Amino acid sequence: MHHESATANNVQLVQLLTPDGQRVEHPDAAWTGSTDDLLALHRDLVLTRRVDTEAFALQRHGELGLWPPCKGQEAAQVGTARALRPQDMAFASYRGHGVAWVRGVPPENLLGMYRGTTLGGWDPAEFNLALPAIIIGAQTLHATGYAMGLTLDGAVGTGDADRDAAVMVYLGDGATSQGDVLEAMSWAASFSLPVVFVVENNHYAISVPVTRQTAVPLVRRADGFGFPGIRVDGNDVLACHAVATAALERAREGHGPTLIEAVTYRMGAHTTSDDPTRYRDGTESDDWAARDPIDRVRAHLQQLGDHSAAFAALEDEAEQLGVDLRAACAAMPEPDLADQFDRVFVDPDPDLQRQRGDYVAWRSLETGGVA
């Protein structure tokens, strides 16, 4: 049996699939899916990464203003999101591309906000996924409020599997230092709300390591608020799915919140404006690359049989996804900065209107009279 230990207080990770693709058992979690289920999870992981890497490339080619990569964190997102039922609601951060994929959001809808053509990207009610939160940790308050609404609506603890619902909210390790998160956890505990907090501990809040943010494993924050916490290998999609399934079921039954600390690693930069080589060395990154969430699922599938045809088909699908995403981005309109002045207040503001006029006049001069 293989367990990875925490950096402090000897809190162990739940792990069901080792980095070399071996299935192991854990007393606190179990995954009983089929080979087809494994192939489906593998597809989710691969296509989430392709969306992410393609968007990263688009930013580097000047098509997007910014992009926050999720490379390395796919298992934490896909595994937990696949545990959601259709009636559950999810709240993700700006890095939750895998959650959006699982909830069925068209990948091109992720690009508009970073291209400046939209303030969101989709109807939250259509996909039961809130728009990505840019303000660090604010989504935990939104999620907790939504969970209270479910409780007041009688959609929790009734025993009706088609009605009882829960909320899952995603946040990074850095967000746990925000007061909003602590308030949300306190409220969720006090009212026994059906919300599951998934902390994607990728080890860095931009350049600040998690060891500077907390003296104890983040999972122990749950102890202080009086609800369960579980620490899981965030690069193990099976373990993430198993613990999230149990936590969501507990929430739907009316037993209150759970905190899941998914220990993972941000393989790339915080965003495309960040240079991670300035605050971490290559040795650390190489060590985590050996724990790649996609590689371990693929290795396990290869142990189960010959899936070369499925792998080849998936490679073709990923390539086509990249082609389609590039085309969708190219078809988006160029953002008009002048429009942004009209999006600040509901009622026209004289100062902003003056600034807008100044900008349009300057742009007309710069473009030879074309406003």
N, C-alpha and C positions, 0 to 999 in steps of 0.2 A: 504494500500500500504506500502511495506517495502523497505526502502532504508538504506544502510549503508553509514555513512559520512566518508569523508577523515580525516586524522589525522591533516590536516592543511588547512586553506583557504576554508573549507566547500565545497569542490568539491565532488559531490555525485557520487556513483557508479550506473551504469546501472545494474539492476537486474530484471530478469524475473521469476526466480525460487528460492524460499527462502530455507534456510537450512533444513526446515522441509517438503519440497516438495510441497509447495503451489505456484501455478502460480499467478503472479502479472503483472500489466501493467506498462509500462514506456513510457513517451512521446517521447523519442528519439530512441526507438527500439521496434521491434515486431518480434515474432517468430510464424510462422503459420504452422508448420509441423504437421504430423499425428502421431497417436500412434505408427505406424510401424517405423516412423522416430525416435521417442523417443527410441524405443527398439534397433534400429540400433546404436544410439549414446551411449546407455547404454552398448551395446556389445563392442564398441570401447574403452570405458573407462575401462571396466573390463579386456579386453584382453591386453590393454596397461599396466595396473598395473601388470598383471601376467607376462608379459615379463620383466618388471622392477624388480619385486621381485625375479623372477627366476634368473635373471642375478646377482642380489645382492648376492643370495645364492651361485651361482657358484663362485663368487669372494671369498666369505668366505671359500669355499672349495678348494681354490688355483687354480682354473681353469682359472681365469681372473686376470690380474695384478691390475686392477682398475675398478670401476664402478661409474658413477654419477647418483644417483637415481632421478627419477622424481615423486615419490609418492606424491600425493596431488596437482600436477600441471596438471593432465590429462585433465581437462575440458578446461583450457586455450589453450592447444595444440590441442586437438581433435576438439573442437568447432570452432576454427579459421581455422584449416586445412581443415575441411569439407566444408568450404565456397569457397575453391579454385576450379577452373575449371581445366580440364586436361592440357590446354595450359599455365596455370599460372606456375610460378617458385617459389619455396620456398627455403629459406636458414635458416637452423636451427643451434643451438649451440650443444654442446656435450650432452646436457640434453634433446634433442628434440625427445625422443623415441616415443611419441604419434604422432608427425608429420610424422615420418618415417612409423609408422603403417598405418596411413591414406593414405599416398602416395603409399602404396603397397610394401614397402621394406620388403623382408623376414626377420623376426626377428633375425634369426641366423646371418644375415649379419651385425648386430650391434655389434656382439661379437668380430669379428676378430681384430679390432683395439685395443681392450682392452686385447686381448690375445697375441698380438704381431705378428699375422700372416698376417696382411694386413695393408696398410697405408690408407685405405679408407673403402671399403665395398660394393660399388655398382657403377654403371654407372649413373652419375647425369642426363644424357640425357634420360635414360630409364624411370626414375621415376619423372623427373622434380623436383628433390630435390638434392641440393648441398650436398657434403660430410660435415660431422659435423665439425664446426670450433672450434679449440682448443684455438687459440689466441683470447683473450677476445675482442669482438666487431668488429673483422676484417670482419666478414660476412656482416656487414652493408655496407661496402665499396663495397664488391663483389655484393651485391644485388642492390645497387644504380647504379653501372656500368652496370649490366645486364638490369636494367630498362631503362637506357639511350639507350642501344642497341635496346630494344623493340621499343622505340620511333623513333629511326633512321630507323628502319626496317618498319615503318608504321603499327605497330601492336597495336596501341593505338588510341582510339577515332574515329574509322572508322564506327562504328555502326554494324560491323560484329561480332555477338556473338560467332562465331566459331573461329575467328581470334584474336580479341582484347584480350590482355593479361595484366596481372599485376604481381607484385612481392610481396611476403610476407616474411619478415625477422624477426626472433625471437632473442631476446636478454634478458639478465637478468637485474635486477636493477643495479647491480654492473657495468655492461658494460656501463651504461649511464655516468659514470665518465671517460670513455676513450675518448681521442681525436678523434679516428677513428669514433666513433658514431656521434659526433658533426659535423665532416666534412661531413659525409654521409648525415646527415639531412640538412645541409646547401646546399649541392649540389642538393639534391632532391628537395628542395624548390625553389632554383634558376632556375632550369630547368623544374619545374612542372612535375616531373617524377612519373610514376605509381608504387609507392612502398608504402607498408603498413608496418610500424614498430610496431611489437608486443613486448612490454616490459612485460615479465613475472616477475612481482614484487613479489618475494617470500620472501621479507623482509630481506634477508641477502646476502651480497657478501662474501661468506665463513662465517667469524665470525663478519663482520662489518654490523650493522643494517642500514637499509635504512635511518633512521633518522640522521645518521652521514654522509650520502652521499649527501643529498639535504635538503635545507631549505623549499622547496615547494613540493607539489605532482609532481611526475615525468611527469604526463600528461601535466603540464604547460610548459614543455620544448618546446612543439609544438608551443606555442604562440610566443616564441622568434624567431622561424624560419618562422613564417607566414603561417602555415598550421594547419588544425583542429586536435584536440586531444580529445579523449574520454576515460573515466575511467570506467572500467567494472568489475563486480564481476568475478574474474578469476576462481572461483569454481562453476560457473553457466554456464554449457555447452550451454544452450539455449541463454543466453545473449551474450556469446562469439561468437556463430555462427551468431547471428543477427547483431552485430556491425561489425564483419569481412565481412559479406556479403555486407553490405552497403559500407564499406570502399574500398573493392576490386572493386565493381561496379563503384564507383566514380573514382578510379584509371584507370580502363579500358576505361572509357569515356573520359579520358584526363584531368581530373580536379586536378591531382597532388596527393601528398602524404598525409597520415594520420598517426597519432600516436595513438595506442591503448595501454593503460596501464591496464593490466589484474592483478588485485590485488588478489594474491593467497598466498600459504604458502608451503615452502619445509618441508614436514613432517619428512623427515629423514636427513641424513648427506649431506654435500656438495658433498663429494665423500666418498668412503669406507675408505679413509685415514683420515677422519675428525671425531671429537667427538663433536657433537652439544651440549652436556650437559655442556660443558665448557663455553658456552656463551649465553645460553637461558635456562629458567626454564621450568619445567613440566607443570605449570599452563597455560603458553602461548600455548604450544603444545596441551594441552587438549582442550583449547578453539577452536583452529583451527580444531581439530579432529571432533568437533561437526558440522563443516561446510563441511565435506567431500563431494567432488563433485560426487562420485558414490552413496553415501547413499541418497542424495537428489533426484536424478533421480529415483532411485529404489522406494523411498517413494512416489513420484508422480505417478509412474506407478501402484503402489498398490492401490492408490486412484482411478485410472481409471478403474480398473477391476482385474480379477484374471489372473495373468501372471506367476503363479507358475511353469507351464510346461516350459515356456520359460526360467525362471530363472534356473531351474534344468538343462536344456539342455546347457545353457551357462556355468554353473559350470563344467559340463563334458567337454565342449570344452576348457575351461581354463585349466583344469587338463591335458588334452591331449597336449595342447600347451606347458605346462611345461615339460612334458615327451619328446616331440619332441625337445625342445630347449636344454635340457640336453644331448640328444643323439647327436644333431648336434655339440654341443660344444666338446663332447668327441671325435667326429670324426675329429675334426680339428687337424692339425699337431702341434707338439711341436715347438714353435718358435726357430729358430736358431740364436743365438746372432751374430755369425760370419757373417751372411748375412747382418746385419745392417751396418757393416763397408762399404759395397758396395753401400749403399743407400743414402749416404750423398752428394756426388758430381757426376756429369755426367762422368767426366774423373777421372781415378784412381789418388788418392793422395798418394804420397810416405809415408808421416807420418801415414796416416790411414792404409795403407797396412802393415806397420811395426807393428802398434798396433794390427792389425788383426792377424798377425803371432804370436805375443806374446800371444794373447788370446787363439788361437788354441793350441799353445804349452802348455800353463797352463792347458787348459781343458783336453788335452791328459794325462797329469800327474794325474789330479784329477780323471779321469775316467779309469785309469789303461791302458792307451794306445789307448782308443777309442776316436778318435777326433770328 
